[in-house]
Amino acid sequence: MNKKQKNIYLNALEFGEKLLNKGETVTFNKLQEHLKKRGYVFETQAEEQLLRDLAREAFHIYVSDGDKWKEEPSYLNVEGYFKLLEYRELNEARKSSREARRYAIFAIVLSIFTLVVSIYFSYKELNNETIINSKQFEVIENIWRSLK
């Protein structure tokens, strides 16, 4: 089976959802044709078995004698639909997590920057001489006297 995109199960579930939303049925042949159009090749017996297992698990398409079963109509089952929803929710959660991590890193960098700036200005003020002129000194004395 040659395919470099998503996985075969996800492609099958999305195809089933698309048909379900249109109100159309899924058959084994429709599913196989869709996956072949997506670039999947089913050459070996194991690959064919994988496709049959996928059809049974996600669509309740059961293999029987002859080829009549390949045209039996079915729909994406509830379990398959919920697996598709869980996959999408997981991807959204991962995306949100990456975005939250970026915001957190930005906030940490910003707080470190403000800390450094604060330390710089504090250090600068500590090294400056404090000069109190006579008017300021009088204000301080007046406050002191009023407190007594």
BALOBA-1460 file (C-alpha; in Angstrom, 3 decimals):
// residues 148
<rec num="1" residu="m" x="0.000" y="0.000" z="0.000"/>
<rec num="2" residu="n" x="1.609" y="3.214" z="-1.145"/>
<rec num="3" residu="k" x="0.476" y="6.443" z="0.440"/>
<rec num="4" residu="k" x="2.332" y="9.281" z="2.122"/>
<rec num="5" residu="q" x="-0.616" y="11.420" z="3.237"/>
<rec num="6" residu="k" x="-2.841" y="10.820" z="6.260"/>
<rec num="7" residu="n" x="-3.708" y="7.272" z="7.143"/>
<rec num="8" residu="i" x="-6.080" y="4.974" z="5.309"/>
<rec num="9" residu="y" x="-8.492" y="4.671" z="8.223"/>
<rec num="10" residu="l" x="-8.878" y="8.434" z="8.512"/>
<rec num="11" residu="n" x="-9.444" y="8.785" z="4.758"/>
<rec num="12" residu="a" x="-12.112" y="6.079" z="4.895"/>
<rec num="13" residu="l" x="-13.869" y="7.714" z="7.863"/>
<rec num="14" residu="e" x="-13.873" y="11.126" z="6.175"/>
<rec num="15" residu="f" x="-15.302" y="9.551" z="3.016"/>
<rec num="16" residu="g" x="-18.005" y="7.838" z="5.069"/>
<rec num="17" residu="e" x="-18.853" y="11.103" z="6.815"/>
<rec num="18" residu="k" x="-19.094" y="12.937" z="3.503"/>
<rec num="19" residu="l" x="-21.520" y="10.355" z="2.123"/>
<rec num="20" residu="l" x="-23.465" y="10.274" z="5.381"/>
<rec num="21" residu="n" x="-23.938" y="14.036" z="5.249"/>
<rec num="22" residu="k" x="-25.196" y="13.726" z="1.663"/>
<rec num="23" residu="g" x="-27.541" y="10.914" z="2.686"/>
<rec num="24" residu="e" x="-25.803" y="8.449" z="0.376"/>
<rec num="25" residu="t" x="-24.796" y="4.904" z="1.196"/>
<rec num="26" residu="v" x="-21.312" y="3.424" z="1.235"/>
<rec num="27" residu="t" x="-20.449" y="0.192" z="-0.490"/>
<rec num="28" residu="f" x="-17.211" y="-1.732" z="-0.387"/>
<rec num="29" residu="n" x="-16.597" y="-0.912" z="-4.050"/>
<rec num="30" residu="k" x="-17.215" y="2.833" z="-3.496"/>
<rec num="31" residu="l" x="-14.847" y="2.802" z="-0.543"/>
<rec num="32" residu="q" x="-12.167" y="0.930" z="-2.464"/>
<rec num="33" residu="e" x="-12.496" y="3.240" z="-5.470"/>
<rec num="34" residu="h" x="-12.284" y="6.330" z="-3.251"/>
<rec num="35" residu="l" x="-9.119" y="5.075" z="-1.559"/>
<rec num="36" residu="k" x="-7.564" y="4.176" z="-4.924"/>
<rec num="37" residu="k" x="-8.237" y="7.741" z="-6.118"/>
<rec num="38" residu="r" x="-6.456" y="8.946" z="-2.972"/>
<rec num="39" residu="g" x="-3.354" y="7.001" z="-4.000"/>
<rec num="40" residu="y" x="-3.732" y="3.762" z="-2.073"/>
<rec num="41" residu="v" x="-2.900" y="0.567" z="-3.932"/>
<rec num="42" residu="f" x="-4.205" y="-2.801" z="-2.778"/>
<rec num="43" residu="e" x="-1.939" y="-5.366" z="-4.404"/>
<rec num="44" residu="t" x="-1.262" y="-8.002" z="-1.771"/>
<rec num="45" residu="q" x="-3.631" y="-10.281" z="0.105"/>
<rec num="46" residu="a" x="-2.745" y="-8.515" z="3.372"/>
<rec num="47" residu="e" x="-3.655" y="-5.124" z="1.900"/>
<rec num="48" residu="e" x="-6.991" y="-6.491" z="0.669"/>
<rec num="49" residu="q" x="-7.618" y="-7.948" z="4.135"/>
<rec num="50" residu="l" x="-6.833" y="-4.578" z="5.710"/>
<rec num="51" residu="l" x="-9.432" y="-2.945" z="3.484"/>
<rec num="52" residu="r" x="-12.036" y="-5.595" z="4.351"/>
<rec num="53" residu="d" x="-11.324" y="-5.201" z="8.079"/>
<rec num="54" residu="l" x="-11.596" y="-1.437" z="7.771"/>
<rec num="55" residu="a" x="-14.927" y="-1.758" z="5.926"/>
<rec num="56" residu="r" x="-16.252" y="-4.140" z="8.573"/>
<rec num="57" residu="e" x="-15.134" y="-2.041" z="11.537"/>
<rec num="58" residu="a" x="-16.127" y="1.426" z="10.300"/>
<rec num="59" residu="f" x="-19.109" y="0.601" z="8.080"/>
<rec num="60" residu="h" x="-20.355" y="-2.853" z="9.162"/>
<rec num="61" residu="i" x="-19.735" y="-4.211" z="5.667"/>
<rec num="62" residu="y" x="-19.365" y="-7.968" z="6.110"/>
<rec num="63" residu="v" x="-17.609" y="-10.278" z="3.663"/>
<rec num="64" residu="s" x="-19.607" y="-13.209" z="2.322"/>
<rec num="65" residu="d" x="-19.387" y="-15.625" z="-0.592"/>
<rec num="66" residu="g" x="-19.308" y="-14.124" z="-4.072"/>
<rec num="67" residu="d" x="-19.102" y="-10.445" z="-4.886"/>
<rec num="68" residu="k" x="-22.641" y="-9.402" z="-4.038"/>
<rec num="69" residu="w" x="-21.566" y="-8.140" z="-0.597"/>
<rec num="70" residu="k" x="-19.315" y="-5.541" z="-2.268"/>
<rec num="71" residu="e" x="-22.410" y="-3.647" z="-3.448"/>
<rec num="72" residu="e" x="-24.424" y="-3.936" z="-0.218"/>
<rec num="73" residu="p" x="-25.342" y="-0.433" z="1.004"/>
<rec num="74" residu="s" x="-24.120" y="0.701" z="4.393"/>
<rec num="75" residu="y" x="-23.363" y="3.862" z="6.335"/>
<rec num="76" residu="l" x="-20.571" y="5.061" z="8.555"/>
<rec num="77" residu="n" x="-21.362" y="3.510" z="11.918"/>
<rec num="78" residu="v" x="-21.552" y="5.407" z="15.195"/>
<rec num="79" residu="e" x="-18.266" y="4.042" z="16.497"/>
<rec num="80" residu="g" x="-16.433" y="5.110" z="13.349"/>
<rec num="81" residu="y" x="-18.041" y="8.541" z="13.447"/>
<rec num="82" residu="f" x="-17.033" y="9.047" z="17.077"/>
<rec num="83" residu="k" x="-13.477" y="7.960" z="16.289"/>
<rec num="84" residu="l" x="-13.380" y="10.619" z="13.583"/>
<rec num="85" residu="l" x="-14.706" y="13.231" z="16.026"/>
<rec num="86" residu="e" x="-12.160" y="12.205" z="18.664"/>
<rec num="87" residu="y" x="-9.368" y="12.496" z="16.106"/>
<rec num="88" residu="r" x="-10.483" y="16.012" z="15.189"/>
<rec num="89" residu="e" x="-10.832" y="17.039" z="18.834"/>
<rec num="90" residu="l" x="-7.357" y="15.707" z="19.570"/>
<rec num="91" residu="n" x="-5.894" y="17.738" z="16.710"/>
<rec num="92" residu="e" x="-7.709" y="20.867" z="17.881"/>
<rec num="93" residu="a" x="-6.453" y="20.293" z="21.432"/>
<rec num="94" residu="r" x="-2.892" y="19.924" z="20.156"/>
<rec num="95" residu="k" x="-3.225" y="23.118" z="18.138"/>
<rec num="96" residu="s" x="-4.627" y="24.982" z="21.158"/>
<rec num="97" residu="s" x="-1.839" y="23.604" z="23.317"/>
<rec num="98" residu="r" x="0.822" y="24.866" z="20.901"/>
<rec num="99" residu="e" x="-0.832" y="28.284" z="20.813"/>
<rec num="100" residu="a" x="-1.074" y="28.438" z="24.624"/>
<rec num="101" residu="r" x="2.583" y="27.457" z="24.895"/>
<rec num="102" residu="r" x="3.549" y="30.341" z="22.576"/>
<rec num="103" residu="y" x="1.568" y="32.810" z="24.694"/>
<rec num="104" residu="a" x="3.127" y="31.461" z="27.882"/>
<rec num="105" residu="i" x="6.648" y="31.744" z="26.489"/>
<rec num="106" residu="f" x="5.925" y="35.305" z="25.345"/>
<rec num="107" residu="a" x="4.571" y="36.201" z="28.812"/>
<rec num="108" residu="i" x="7.641" y="34.739" z="30.523"/>
<rec num="109" residu="v" x="10.017" y="36.599" z="28.199"/>
<rec num="110" residu="l" x="8.073" y="39.827" z="28.752"/>
<rec num="111" residu="s" x="8.157" y="39.436" z="32.545"/>
<rec num="112" residu="i" x="11.915" y="38.717" z="32.481"/>
<rec num="113" residu="f" x="12.434" y="41.809" z="30.328"/>
<rec num="114" residu="t" x="10.426" y="44.017" z="32.708"/>
<rec num="115" residu="l" x="12.320" y="42.559" z="35.679"/>
<rec num="116" residu="v" x="15.661" y="43.435" z="34.063"/>
<rec num="117" residu="v" x="14.451" y="46.963" z="33.263"/>
<rec num="118" residu="s" x="13.210" y="47.399" z="36.841"/>
<rec num="119" residu="i" x="16.532" y="46.196" z="38.277"/>
<rec num="120" residu="y" x="18.413" y="48.567" z="35.978"/>
<rec num="121" residu="f" x="16.424" y="51.627" z="37.047"/>
<rec num="122" residu="s" x="16.609" y="50.650" z="40.725"/>
<rec num="123" residu="y" x="20.369" y="50.266" z="40.496"/>
<rec num="124" residu="k" x="20.655" y="53.587" z="38.665"/>
<rec num="125" residu="e" x="18.645" y="55.363" z="41.390"/>
<rec num="126" residu="l" x="20.688" y="53.781" z="44.192"/>
<rec num="127" residu="n" x="23.913" y="55.061" z="42.684"/>
<rec num="128" residu="n" x="22.629" y="58.641" z="42.313"/>
<rec num="129" residu="e" x="23.197" y="61.105" z="45.115"/>
<rec num="130" residu="t" x="20.067" y="62.175" z="46.928"/>
<rec num="131" residu="i" x="19.839" y="65.939" z="47.139"/>
<rec num="132" residu="i" x="17.191" y="67.612" z="49.270"/>
<rec num="133" residu="n" x="16.867" y="71.359" z="48.805"/>
<rec num="134" residu="s" x="15.777" y="73.674" z="51.590"/>
<rec num="135" residu="k" x="12.129" y="73.849" z="50.493"/>
<rec num="136" residu="q" x="11.812" y="70.047" z="50.550"/>
<rec num="137" residu="f" x="13.511" y="69.959" z="53.934"/>
<rec num="138" residu="e" x="11.000" y="72.484" z="55.316"/>
<rec num="139" residu="v" x="8.087" y="70.356" z="54.082"/>
<rec num="140" residu="i" x="9.553" y="67.322" z="55.822"/>
<rec num="141" residu="e" x="10.064" y="69.283" z="59.052"/>
<rec num="142" residu="n" x="6.480" y="70.583" z="58.952"/>
<rec num="143" residu="i" x="5.135" y="67.077" z="58.537"/>
<rec num="144" residu="w" x="7.319" y="65.876" z="61.357"/>
<rec num="145" residu="r" x="6.138" y="68.620" z="63.690"/>
<rec num="146" residu="s" x="2.498" y="67.984" z="62.863"/>
<rec num="147" residu="l" x="2.903" y="64.328" z="63.816"/>
<rec num="148" residu="k" x="4.238" y="65.179" z="67.285"/>
